[in-house]
Amino acid sequence: MKMIKQLAKSVREYKKKALLSPVLITLEVVFEVITTYLVKDLIDAVEMGSMDTIIRIGALVIFIALLALLFGVLGGKVACEASGGFAKNLRHDLYYKIQEFSFANIDKFSTSSIVTRLTTDVSRIQRAFQMMIRITFRAPLMLIFSMIMLYTLNAKLANIILCIIPFLVIGFLIIMYFAFPTFEKMFKTYDELNNVVQENVRGVRVVKAFVNEDFEKQKFNKISKKIYDLSVKAEGLTTYGRPLMQAAMYVGMILISWVSAKAIIAGDMTTGALSTAIAYAMQILSSLMMLSMIFVMMIMSKASAERVFEILNEEVDLKNHENPVMDVKDGSIEFKNVDFSYVKDENKLALKNVNLKIKSGETIGIIGGTGSSKTTLVQMIPRLYDATSGEVLVGGVNVKDYDIETLRNQVAMVLQKNELFSGTIKENIRWGNENATDEEVIKVCKLAQADDFVNSFPDKYDTHIEQGGTNVSGGQKQRLCIARALLKKPKILILDDSTSAVDTRTDALIRKAFKEEIPNTTKIIIAQRIASVEDADKIIVLNEGKVEAVGNHEYLMKNSEIYKEVYTSQKKGGSEDETK
């Protein structure tokens, strides 16, 4: 029930049309049933040879039939508009909900799963909704009205149909019971397929470089075969509904024909009444056929609805306080006894008892081996994750007390896997500030050492960036992402291994520009190269989620074995390279 209420919220401005459709469908059914009843009088009039009666009833039949047709067309049109609008709103609500997700929320769902829910699952729910406000009303109404009219004609015929209905209902319930789990598995497998396709397309250059197309084909075929098997099984179960329905129709028609024939011979029934009774019986049985289709659609859409509801019902774990702080005083940062676990388990901590103090305007370097939680540490600052225990302070205020948007506007972060979006270079840079002037865009690109290569393109800053930034190099992409972050004019700038793809000279020029042009901005640089952080005010050495040492280069060379070992190995490697 909770799920239905949640999904129903997405109807919104299409509520009137969603309610109007059943009304129109009801009118269609009423006039259709009346038309069928009038046919009885028309046939009887033909038998009697009364031309006036034939013309009068015939004209009435045509008029009412046209009314039924009109209301049917209008009902179908309104149902399409309502279901299409509902699907539009549902996609909107899903997309906006995902935008609210924290990193912790996003970690619960794969990208492929989210894409499937926004596309395939919503489409199934749309079809089910359209069927619900149209056929789901039409079928029961037609069944009820036709049954009532059939009772007025011949109670024995009506009882025959009435006895058939329970067997059909039980049969459909059994089919639904066995089919639903299979449909649920099939939809989850669609997520896997989407993931395989996205991964292959994204990494197609790597696939070709390693001549691994056959392996990727096998992986695709395997998951595709799994979907095929589940689809055949699920659809196979639902196909039992059709022969069940046909069997009921055949049995019903045989019994009706037998009883009707006896009634006509006995003189208890006219030819017109027989024709009308058979028509009502067909309407009843066709309504049951429609209901069987509805059952199948509901089975399929229920699994999709649950998956969509899972996202809509996801509790966003990062929220603003009732009266959040709306101003970040400066770029000072402090960690107080901070522990963090991705799985909220004290025995599986990514960060352990972190205590740090960073002054506003300082340049901070962070180094550590793979898995030392360097990225995790800096993600605490803009509150991409919340600390499991302890406090993170920015500008002397706990990050949890800030308005999230205000905090993140003052903490610019260039992630390890930053993305460029389809559009011009200028449009991508203006993600940092949509109102920035061309001069401001050019200035930050110069700071990020991106201006030279941008001007080398024929269209310069109007050069179109392909989706994912595939038409620029890794180093160029990093510099554009740095420029984008600088345009925010943040109090804190975090570079998470964001110069790994640029040469050492360019790296040095970027750091020099930072020192000269944004001295009051706190700069945190995560790097694998010691050279990238050697001249920092402080260098933080992380090891397995713990702060192993803090100090400048000279201090760490004397007091940190990890730092000294990394420095020595890199210098040795550099010397060896130079001799080649």
Secondary structure, 3 states (H helix, E strand, C coil): CHHHHHHHCCCHHHHHHHHHHHHHHHHHHHHHHHHHHHHHHHHHHHHHCCHHHHHHHHHHHHHHHHHHHHHHHHHHHHHHHHHHHHHHHHHHHHHHHHHHCCHHHHHCCCHHHHHHHHHHHHHHHHHHHHHHHCHHHHHHHHHHHHHHHHHHHCHHHHHHHHHHHHHHHHHHHHHHHHHHHHHHHHHHHHHHHHHHHHHHHHCHHHHHHCCCHHHHHHHHHHHHHHHHHHHHHHHHHHHCHHHHHHHHHHHHHHHHHHHHHHHHHHCCCCHHHHHHHHHHHHHHHHHHHHHHHHHHHHHHHHHHHHHHHHHHCCCCCCCCCCCCECCCCCCCEEEEEEEECCCCCCCCCCEEEEEEEECCCCEEEEEECCCCCHHHHHHCCCCCCCCCEEEEEECCEEHHHECHHHHHHHEEEECCCCCCCCEEHHHHHCCCCCCCCHHHHHHHHHHCCCHHHHHHCCCHHHCEECHHHCCCCHHHHHHHHHHHHHCCCCCEEEEECCCCCCCHHHHHHHHHHHHHHCCCCEEEEECCCHHHCCCCCEEEEEECCEEEEEECHHHHHHHCHHHHHHHHHHHHHHHHHHHC
